[in-house]
């Protein structure tokens, strides 16, 4: 039935869900600043990805964290990117396959990043955001239509076949060099690889 849902419903539905969850984070932050941390702790337990949450029987954070964002700039950038990339990929895949790609990209990124940080770094980082899920869709489009022109920062034209490797290279460098940022670079890498894997899986009839 997902293929029968109008594409606009899917696009605006995901954007609305992002907005609702962001509003929940904002209200929880207000409560925290007025001396009540319970709402913020609940959001961190149920809407932020961490191995602690998963192992404490809250596996839904693999999905709910995709709708969470850390600030106004974060949600605005991701919402703009999603609104721009979703229509052409939805047109190629249809609703069911698009949602599979989108959420698989986010879930794979969460698992890759959290597992690596826990096993190899000995730390349990919390992660939120739709960036990796969006990168999986961007990568799929780049694989399916490599001559598609993207506009970096809405100004600089760049072909898809160049943009995705550039993003991948930057995030790989950020991850390997252990740059101290709030960006989950390894999660981005996981999303890009998930998008490429989904494209190859469909190309060779696996999916």
C-alpha positions, -999 to +999 in steps of 0.1 A: +000+000+000+030+023+005+033+027-033-002+040-034+005+069-010+009+102-029+045+113-029+037+147-013+021+129+017+054+110+022+075+141+019+054+164+041+047+135+065+084+131+072+090+168+074+061+171+098+074+143+120+108+160+121+091+192+132+070+175+159+100+157+174+120+189+173+092+206+192+093+179+218+130+184+223+125+222+226+098+217+253+120+192+271+148+217+271+125+244+285+115+220+313+152+213+320+161+249+323+133+255+347+145+227+370+127+196+357+151+172+338+126+143+335+114+153+300+149+157+286+160+124+301+130+107+285+138+122+251+174+111+254+163+076+263+137+073+235+148+097+207+186+096+207+207+067+193+231+051+217+242+015+224+230+020+260+195+027+247+195-003+224+209-027+250+184-014+275+155-027+254+148+005+235+157-006+199+132+020+185+159+047+189+174+033+157+145+049+139+133+077+163+168+093+163+164+098+126+136+123+133+156+141+161+178+172+155+202+190+178+192+226+169+174+249+146+202+251+120+204+212+120+167+207+113+165+235+088+195+222+067+183+186+068+147+196+060+158+216+030+180+188+018+153+162+022+127+184+005+151+188-025+163+152-028+131+133-020+110+140-051+134+127-078+143+096-057+106+089-049+099+092-087+125+065-094+116+041-066+081+046-055+070+050-019+078+016-005+113+014-019+121+050-010+111+045+026+131+013+027+162+031+014+157+061+037+152+043+069+177+015+061+203+043+054+196+059+088+195+026+107+227+013+091+245+045+099+234+043+135+246+008+139+279+014+122+287+045+141+275+033+175+291-001+172+325+013+161+326+039+189+316+014+216+339-015+204+370+004+192+368+037+211+352+025+244+326+053+244+289+054+239+281+085+219+245+098+214+236+106+179+206+123+163+197+135+128+185+126+094+217+134+076+228+098+070+193+088+058+194+118+034+229+109+022+216+074+013+190+090-010+216+114-024+239+085-031+212+064-047+204+093-071+241+098-079+244+061-088+213+060-108+218+094-126+255+104-122+252+134-145+225+150-123+236+185-113+235+194-076+240+229-064+264+231-035+251+257-009+224+264-035+249+282-056+278+261-070+268+235-097+285+201-092+277+168-109+265+140-088+294+117-097+317+142-081+296+154-052+291+121-035+328+110-036+337+145-023+314+142+007+325+106+013+362+117+012+356+146+036+337+125+061+363+097+059+390+123+066+371+138+095+366+103+110+402+091+105+417+124+118+395+123+149+384+159+144+365+172+175+332+181+160+295+175+168+291+158+134+288+120+133+312+116+103+312+078+105+274+078+105+275+099+073+299+073+057+275+046+067+246+064+051+265+069+018+276+032+017+240+021+025+227+041-005+253+026-028+246-009-015+208-004-021+215+008-056+237-023-063+212-046-047+184-034-070+207-034-100+215-071-095+180-081-084+188-087-047+162-062-035 
